[in-house]
């Protein structure tokens, strides 16, 4: 695998998914970058903007398994991870894998499940393993969790704890499509596109799960200069000293930013990271890892505003001005 | 390469221009040297200094042909507007010079017309116009004051602008070098240790020198910095510390001619700097070639502008115009002297006369008696001076006075009584012992005396050397022989001595600095085109992070509205409103609502029942009534309370 081949496969996947998911080219790119950086994605957006379609299309294009969990208040941890069930015929407990044993997992409305159930995902997302009754089982690779949450409705929800949020590599904001894009979606629908039957859309599989693993391995070889590391340290450090931020990003945020920047560099056909890679993904990586001051929240200052101001102040590495 | 060649060509052109001007200057000064050399050989100076009696040399002979030719040439130069310029302002103080106007009518028709008109005007109105001269002086004084005030303001503005320009990049560099107060310890300090240089040319120069040393990686970084600075100066991008190449490229999206080379440069620099690519001469030259369009044209313009201005700036200025172009000025005298030798006006104090000076002409001036000692000493050592006005220390030594019979009809040359040429002018004749050069009815009109080893020539009035006199009749050819230039240069002591010029522009012109000033202005203009209009580094305005209290309240209100917390809002507002309303009635600070209502009703003019109803709702909200009502009722109660407060005296 080299940078050119990486870029070629990346573009093919992105174009094929974007053919189905109209007007969400950037979202597709970001989800792909997270997948190749071995991270997980939290999608925040209103229902009906194509989140499920995105994951299903992606699984079809990359030839990966796909499962979906609808999180509800009565969902139990074993409903996610699976558990040991007594087999009366054999008179022994047998492990029945839960829906988490897949390659692409869509956790719909994750904040509707209580913290106990949400925490069932922690180990899987961090170590790609599931432990039941003291036995750890590896999850299939590649493994990507795409969780969604609705920012509008807050009644009957359980906000994700900080530890859980920190496990998500990217938090992406999905907004309503523009009128042009919406019209194209309607045209697609009128022409007979059925989102529940992707086979009819003649979706092409452009790579295999093995190819994805190769690409993930390539990402780890992308060069990161010391100056870039200084830049990342500077940015993340500033989140801890910003007057509107109560709690800044953790070192996991720095690691995530570098990992994502590497994947993004590969997607651009480069085998080295440049400051633009960092800047492009600073907000998706950091926005859910900072806690704002109450005063900032009252003043309608969001995490993205703080990150924007940090990026304006942080000095871009030498040679760039 | 193209740019370099053009720049070198321009530089050579400049050098050639400067060299040619120097040669031309040498050529103009050579005859003066030759003439002084020849003067030394022809003039019997040794004889004068060797004898004790110092007999006067024979009077100089006029040479009308050459003088008249020079006079015509001087008048044609246009440096004497009084002569031929229509409607040239004629100062009433110049009225006395109209005695020359008839004889000057052929050479200076406009001067003659002005004199005729003024005579007629004075006769017709029979008014005393002397006040006009005073008024003119007052206006001149006011104009001078205003000029200096404006000049001072302009100078201060220029100084402030320069300080700002100098400080802005430095402040920005310091800002770059210093970690922000919000920055964590050590964060950002390492890359900002060296202040960033905001001069694109210096970056370019460093890039070239680094490339010459073979350090192509660093050369590319310097080249990149130069391009970014140049694009910023052109207004194509806004350079900021937090911006990346991608940001700049997005800014250049609408300008493909800039975007394409910039992208090429960014790729090369990033590959070398972040991707550990090897930088070699080929990559550097290739990149330089691609970005030359971003660096070249304006640099060439700059050189061309400077070169052109240098080539055109060294023109000869008119000597005559500096000495005064009005009727009472001495421009014609300066022009005529300038034709045959070197002439200069003395601006500095009279401390000593230079060895290069052969003749001193004393015109009306403001020197004190004790200031003439150096001139007396110089004359006694063999110098020659022409006095047109009284110089008491010299007059005392020579015994010559201007108190003789008044001569109205002009004078004839003493040694050439048969000539028809006549000196036009009226003035008191000289008394005392002097050898007459021109006499008027037997009295000396122009005389010469020995003073030590030198000669002093007395003219009865400075008017004789004025523009009006020298253009009249044969005055120029008769008077110029008294002012020989072959001994050395002629120095004029006049109103300008120990004084400054009328304006800095005149000073600049007199000093020959005007072409250089114009060159400097042209250079600044080229720089402004080259560097961009702001000249300095543009600084993004810092946003004020503080918010007004009103905005906080508004944000809080919006939050409450989002949360539909109208009851909580009413509770808070009612607490405050009841407190305010109780303060309105001093005796009711502890009174119940029932006791408060009648008094508030009286003050507001509302019905007691209405006020009671509002106060009861407010008290219930304050106490947290479980029957909390609707959002609309909460809002209505708040409005009623607000009205009640304003009707009883406002919020405070």
Interface residues (C-beta under 8 A of the other chain):
Chain A: X223 X225 X227 X228 X230 X231 X233 X234 X237 X238 X240 X241 X242 X243 X270 X271 X272 X273 X274 X275 X276 X279 X280 X295 X298 X299 X300 X311 X312 X313 X314 X315 X316 X317 X318 X319 X320 X321
Chain B: X176 X180 X182 X183 X184 X186 X187 X188 X190 X191 X192 X196 X220 X221 X224 X225 X228 X229 X239 X240 X241 X242 X243 X244 X245 X246 X247 X248 X269 X270 X271 X273 X274 X275 X276 X545 X547 X551 X552 X555 X556 X558 X559
